Amino acid sequence: MEENTYLHVDKETLKQIDEKMPPQEELLDLAEFFKVFGDGTRLKILYVLLAAEMCVYDIAMVLGMSQSAISHQLRVLKQMDLVKNRREGKTIFYSLADSHIVTILSQGLDHIEE
């Protein structure tokens, strides 16, 4: 069999795949994006922030975790643009970055509940 010969894939299908395949850099960014959802603590924080904007202290109390653990995970979530913050005096409040995060969580949960 010759190299680059496919058993069941026609040229049109290969063309469609090639057109839809994102560039390598975007695929790597997407993989990093989904890795963030691979941590239970980060998912819990996102679900807490689905309900309300909160400061680190309140998130830590709700989840029964240390403030330093929550701060660390919020830093990761912020770096990936999943959460945003605002300052009110000395307190920083966190919330979900946008409605896409709600959609991702909702569709992910729908998928595993099927």
Steps between C-alpha positions, in 0.01 A plus 500: 500500500633843411568764762218762528244254365178481700269204499164672543562873481430685181671821391196717578492373859871568538445851363220564752718378786786721387271805476349446846820412686615798707866601488732309735541798735123530543471127569762530773317800650173305489663204674626732776154654528338161556768394749371773731169313519686185607530611862214442744583802716495734201167354390356555848619862493337553161172354628514726807551798270203388292288590801660830600798727485717428806827585669769241578394482867138417413597242235734336753223488761243357256739228383660433839848570366787733581514847353846428358370193313211701358729791406733264315216348298346841430834611360494208255139571405578869449804423282273292275240782489234288670450741789534874539531717807417842630632686801279660762723663758740231619277214388521335159184338369508225239239405242480294183667672207206460260199289405715256303617351829141431602440331164814285526410382851138438407578305183772300673262398776225420248743277312606294801139468626381345171 
